[in-house]
Amino acid sequence: MMYKNEAYLKNYFLSHRDVTKDLIGMIEKDKYDYRPTPTSMSAKELVVHMLTSFHKFAAIAAGRDPVQLHEENDDWTLNELADRYTEESVRLIEMLDPAKIDEEIDLSQSMGTVMPAWRLIETAIDHEINHKGNLFVYVREMGHTHLPMFVKNP
């Protein structure tokens, strides 16, 4: 079996997600519509994209159908959404079948490739890391100067 098992993947995910959640916690509700440029996603759109994309990838890796965990019209904060999606994403990672973690998943329709479940989780983490860099810029431009390190040790 690949050394990248569900415990490794969960810890790697949380080492980045915990920082993402710290950054999300710096976004006040009145700044949810903030955009650094007119063509950028709003802070809210960026955070929702990050949370839902990871969750979707994790569900596919775990052999589950992705489901949305929120409704647009619900009265939720980004912090609440981050907690909800993080908890469910961890649960999905923990559900990865060790006997199937190296089996390839056909993603040719959506991503144009085939990859094993563990690689899909790593790809989802890489996607989050990319957008977490955007999020650092957003919160700095919102006036925050004391920012977390880019990763936390689990």
Summary of the structure (lengths in Angstrom):
residues: 154
radius of gyration: 15.8
end to end distance: 22.9
largest distance: 47.8
contacts: 446
relative contact order: 0.23
helix: 54%
strand: 5%
